Amino acid sequence: MRNPPEIPAAFVRQMEHWLGAEARDLVAALSAKPWRGLRYAAIARPRGELPPSLAPFLSGGVPWAADGFYLAPGPSLGYTVLHQAGAFYLQDPSAMAVAVALDPQPGERILDLCAAPGGKTTHVALMAARRGGAQLVANDVHRDRVLALAENVERVGAPCAITNESPAALADAWPQAFDAIVVDAPCSGEGMFRKDPAVRAEWRPDAPERFQVLQKDILRHALTMLRPGGRLVYSTCTLNPLENEQVVLWLLDHYPVALEPLPDWPEWRPARSDWAADREEVGLAKRLWPHVGRGEGHFVARFRLLDPVATSPRRRSKAATPSTDKAWDAWLASLVAEVPPAWRKTVARKSVVFADALGDLAVSSLRVLRPGPPIAERKGQVFVPHHAASRLLPPGGFRATVEIDEETAIRYLAGEPLALPAGHDHEATFCAVAHEGFHLGFAKRAPGRLNNLYPRGLRSTRIESLAALAAEVDSSSYT
Ligand SMILES: C[S@@+](CC[C@H](N)C(=O)[O-])C[C@H]1O[C@@H](n2cnc3c(N)ncnc32)[C@H](O)[C@@H]1O
């Protein structure tokens, strides 16, 4: 096996310039093991908890994220039943600071502008769901990455719309449309050096300068989409002040924005005003340094927009109309115990019926990957539940549910049919399949068995049992 690439010497020189002797501690920390974390993620059960079967893998809570936990050194949990079921999201503990900084409020309309693969989107969605819900749009400019975003959003049941656009195109369509926007910007990724050797290999000495140009361009457009009084969270996973304090300074100098205080966690250090023309308020932004706290490198700042940046009136699209299709209404009633309010307005595109998450946002000129969570597909004259819909409702939300043990769930995720459980006398054609109260997908009733509707593209024969993985946990400390 090849050794991971060294920490780039030019990076070390740059950080010595900024940090002086402290750079040594930083470089030493970047050569140690990364901190790993996971976050409770099942949005349909926003007040739920991680099941006890995950306890052997956890080593304490992340102080700033109510749903976040450190993972003990050991195996990856990506190929487990509970991960596939969207019970949790694997996330760097420092990255959990971003949704916390945004602090989503009930009923807000929120845009995550650089959202793929979805760590912050799904965290914002969970926090919002806990507070009664928000309207969420997640965007990413890259076509391949936006598909990974959709997969993660669907896995955890985040009820958001997804677009695949440039910030400029969105800004043109959605002036002053949002109460809050997250710009988790593309960056030189220095904070990820110990977690991801590929980032070290790709880093170039001029990366901070180049990314700063891109970050300003994205922020320029983001601000025009924010209503006056709205909040903008700017974050990066890099360390260089060119992409952090100096971008903050540029925003303060060029736009009617004010920085807001963030929570005062000891592991969140004030950003350095001395790297931003000694502007004291820059210290309200926070740095999560890899050599200070238990997580990778992150930067986060929250701004309040004081005056509008764009004044053109908001364009409205025709609101989605509630379905009046009787066949659809009857089918839905046969699937769910009670139709959730968010499913009353639907949008049909090709053969898929989506819950409408765009409301009056104009989308005619935009690439919309999904206008909201998919609920069903029309196949000929009949509807079939969309796999993603299984994640949208809590236990008991579907008329029929079959709870299966882990061994059976592993076979279900590989695509095998299920035996009809003894006593399963429900007549519903479709039933949800659940493990430990988390919905995995759907099955269709057939004589003597349940046919597996878990999508072919998601099926996997690599899923491992938690008991087997627990034996690999290293209970010694990180360092
Ligand atoms: C740091 S990553 C976002 C991580 C994501 N927020 C999460 O938590 O999973 C930055 C994202 O910005 C996107 N991006 C790159 N260039 C962009 C641009 N010009 N405009 C908008 N987004 C861009 C990338 O595709 C990438 O997914």
The ligand as an SDF file (V2000), in Angstrom:
LIG
                    3D

 27 29  0  0  0  0  0  0  0  0999 V2000
  -17.4120   22.0880    0.5740 C   0  0  0  0  0  0  0  0  0  0  0  0
  -18.3520   21.3720   -0.6630 S   0  0  0  0  0  0  0  0  0  0  0  0
  -19.9430   21.3560    0.0650 C   0  0  0  0  0  0  0  0  0  0  0  0
  -20.1450   20.2970    1.1110 C   0  0  0  0  0  0  0  0  0  0  0  0
  -21.5730   20.1890    1.5270 C   0  0  0  0  0  0  0  0  0  0  0  0
  -22.0980   21.4570    1.9790 N   0  0  0  0  0  0  0  0  0  0  0  0
  -21.7720   19.1590    2.6240 C   0  0  0  0  0  0  0  0  0  0  0  0
  -21.8820   19.5040    3.7770 O   0  0  0  0  0  0  0  0  0  0  0  0
  -21.8450   17.9690    2.3020 O   0  0  0  0  0  0  0  0  0  0  0  0
  -18.5100   22.6570   -1.8120 C   0  0  0  0  0  0  0  0  0  0  0  0
  -19.4910   22.3920   -2.9370 C   0  0  0  0  0  0  0  0  0  0  0  0
  -19.5000   23.5510   -3.7720 O   0  0  0  0  0  0  0  0  0  0  0  0
  -19.7540   23.1400   -5.0870 C   0  0  0  0  0  0  0  0  0  0  0  0
  -19.2560   24.1720   -6.0240 N   0  0  0  0  0  0  0  0  0  0  0  0
  -18.0910   24.1990   -6.6990 C   0  0  0  0  0  0  0  0  0  0  0  0
  -18.0210   25.2860   -7.4840 N   0  0  0  0  0  0  0  0  0  0  0  0
  -19.1550   25.9620   -7.3020 C   0  0  0  0  0  0  0  0  0  0  0  0
  -19.6770   27.1490   -7.8530 C   0  0  0  0  0  0  0  0  0  0  0  0
  -19.0160   27.8710   -8.7370 N   0  0  0  0  0  0  0  0  0  0  0  0
  -20.8660   27.5320   -7.4500 N   0  0  0  0  0  0  0  0  0  0  0  0
  -21.5750   26.7960   -6.5350 C   0  0  0  0  0  0  0  0  0  0  0  0
  -21.1200   25.6640   -5.9850 N   0  0  0  0  0  0  0  0  0  0  0  0
  -19.9410   25.2590   -6.3710 C   0  0  0  0  0  0  0  0  0  0  0  0
  -19.0350   21.8130   -5.2200 C   0  0  0  0  0  0  0  0  0  0  0  0
  -19.6500   21.0050   -6.1930 O   0  0  0  0  0  0  0  0  0  0  0  0
  -19.1380   21.2210   -3.8200 C   0  0  0  0  0  0  0  0  0  0  0  0
  -20.1540   20.2580   -3.7540 O   0  0  0  0  0  0  0  0  0  0  0  0
  1  2  1  0
  2  3  1  0
  2 10  1  0
  3  4  1  0
  4  5  1  0
  5  6  1  0
  5  7  1  0
  7  8  2  0
  7  9  1  0
 10 11  1  0
 11 12  1  0
 11 26  1  0
 12 13  1  0
 13 14  1  0
 13 24  1  0
 14 15  1  0
 14 23  1  0
 15 16  2  0
 16 17  1  0
 17 18  1  0
 17 23  2  0
 18 19  1  0
 18 20  2  0
 20 21  1  0
 21 22  2  0
 22 23  1  0
 24 25  1  0
 24 26  1  0
 26 27  1  0
M  CHG  2   2   1   9  -1
M  END
$$$$
